[in-house]
Amino acid sequence: MAQEKVSKKPYDYSTREGIHPISWEDFHGICKALAQAVFAFQPEIIIPIGRGGYYPGTLLAHMLQEEVYPVRLSRRINDQVKY
């Protein structure tokens, strides 16, 4: 079975619109507010989704003292957006 070559060229984020950079302190504050908001629902697990969700998911799991089960989803096949 031949392996297909996948591009290692980094994604160009400069073309994205609506991006607002935040500091790590802001990030922590946002996650803390989210943890406080969902605490009443008593989640038993946190499922962060890769490509951006691992950091907040891990922090939320830590703050809520719950297990974390990371997953990875992609809308790309062979480095081409399909979905």
C-alpha positions as a LaTeX table, in Angstrom:
\begin{tabular}{lrrr}
\hline
Residue & $x$ (\AA) & $y$ (\AA) & $z$ (\AA) \\
\hline
Met1 & 0.00 & 0.00 & 0.00 \\
Ala2 & 1.59 & 3.26 & $-1.14$ \\
Gln3 & 1.61 & 6.14 & 1.29 \\
Glu4 & 0.44 & 9.50 & 0.00 \\
Lys5 & 2.58 & 12.50 & 0.73 \\
Val6 & 0.91 & 15.11 & 2.92 \\
Ser7 & 2.03 & 18.71 & 2.73 \\
Lys8 & 3.90 & 20.01 & 5.79 \\
Lys9 & 3.43 & 23.61 & 4.63 \\
Pro10 & 2.02 & 25.61 & 7.56 \\
Tyr11 & $-1.49$ & 27.01 & 7.31 \\
Asp12 & $-1.55$ & 30.72 & 6.45 \\
Tyr13 & $-3.53$ & 32.32 & 9.27 \\
Ser14 & $-3.00$ & 35.84 & 7.87 \\
Thr15 & $-5.95$ & 35.36 & 5.49 \\
Arg16 & $-8.44$ & 34.58 & 8.26 \\
Glu17 & $-10.99$ & 37.21 & 9.22 \\
Gly18 & $-12.55$ & 37.92 & 12.60 \\
Ile19 & $-9.53$ & 36.79 & 14.63 \\
His20 & $-8.97$ & 38.62 & 17.90 \\
Pro21 & $-5.65$ & 37.79 & 19.62 \\
Ile22 & $-5.88$ & 37.34 & 23.39 \\
Ser23 & $-3.30$ & 37.05 & 26.14 \\
Trp24 & $-2.78$ & 33.91 & 28.24 \\
Glu25 & $-4.34$ & 35.81 & 31.15 \\
Asp26 & $-7.45$ & 36.52 & 29.05 \\
Phe27 & $-7.51$ & 32.88 & 27.93 \\
His28 & $-7.39$ & 31.71 & 31.54 \\
Gly29 & $-10.16$ & 34.13 & 32.51 \\
Ile30 & $-12.41$ & 32.96 & 29.66 \\
Cys31 & $-11.87$ & 29.30 & 30.63 \\
Lys32 & $-12.53$ & 30.08 & 34.29 \\
Ala33 & $-15.80$ & 31.84 & 33.41 \\
Leu34 & $-16.82$ & 28.87 & 31.25 \\
Ala35 & $-15.98$ & 26.42 & 34.05 \\
Gln36 & $-18.11$ & 28.44 & 36.46 \\
Ala37 & $-20.97$ & 28.55 & 33.94 \\
Val38 & $-21.03$ & 24.78 & 33.33 \\
Phe39 & $-20.33$ & 23.73 & 36.93 \\
Ala40 & $-24.07$ & 23.55 & 37.73 \\
Phe41 & $-24.50$ & 20.92 & 34.98 \\
Gln42 & $-21.96$ & 18.64 & 36.75 \\
Pro43 & $-20.18$ & 17.35 & 33.62 \\
Glu44 & $-18.49$ & 14.00 & 34.17 \\
Ile45 & $-15.99$ & 14.24 & 31.31 \\
Ile46 & $-14.52$ & 16.92 & 29.05 \\
Ile47 & $-14.06$ & 16.08 & 25.36 \\
Pro48 & $-11.77$ & 18.65 & 23.73 \\
Ile49 & $-11.49$ & 18.60 & 19.94 \\
Gly50 & $-8.03$ & 18.93 & 18.38 \\
Arg51 & $-6.70$ & 21.86 & 16.36 \\
Gly52 & $-7.59$ & 24.42 & 18.99 \\
Gly53 & $-9.63$ & 22.65 & 21.65 \\
Tyr54 & $-6.94$ & 20.77 & 23.57 \\
Tyr55 & $-5.70$ & 23.78 & 25.54 \\
Pro56 & $-9.10$ & 25.01 & 26.75 \\
Gly57 & $-10.41$ & 21.46 & 27.21 \\
Thr58 & $-7.48$ & 20.45 & 29.36 \\
Leu59 & $-7.74$ & 23.61 & 31.45 \\
Leu60 & $-11.50$ & 23.13 & 31.90 \\
Ala61 & $-10.97$ & 19.51 & 32.94 \\
His62 & $-8.42$ & 20.66 & 35.49 \\
Met63 & $-10.67$ & 23.42 & 36.83 \\
Leu64 & $-13.69$ & 21.10 & 37.06 \\
Gln65 & $-11.57$ & 18.18 & 38.35 \\
Glu66 & $-12.97$ & 15.85 & 35.70 \\
Glu67 & $-11.45$ & 13.42 & 33.22 \\
Val68 & $-10.41$ & 14.60 & 29.78 \\
Tyr69 & $-10.83$ & 12.46 & 26.64 \\
Pro70 & $-9.34$ & 14.32 & 23.66 \\
Val71 & $-10.48$ & 13.59 & 20.10 \\
Arg72 & $-9.31$ & 14.75 & 16.70 \\
Leu73 & $-11.65$ & 15.64 & 13.86 \\
Ser74 & $-10.70$ & 17.03 & 10.49 \\
Arg75 & $-12.48$ & 18.38 & 7.47 \\
Arg76 & $-9.41$ & 17.66 & 5.35 \\
Ile77 & $-8.45$ & 14.63 & 3.33 \\
Asn78 & $-4.87$ & 14.55 & 2.04 \\
Asp79 & $-4.46$ & 18.18 & 3.14 \\
Gln80 & $-7.43$ & 19.34 & 1.03 \\
Val81 & $-10.58$ & 20.74 & 2.66 \\
Lys82 & $-13.42$ & 18.30 & 1.88 \\
Tyr83 & $-16.08$ & 19.11 & 4.47 \\
\hline
\end{tabular}
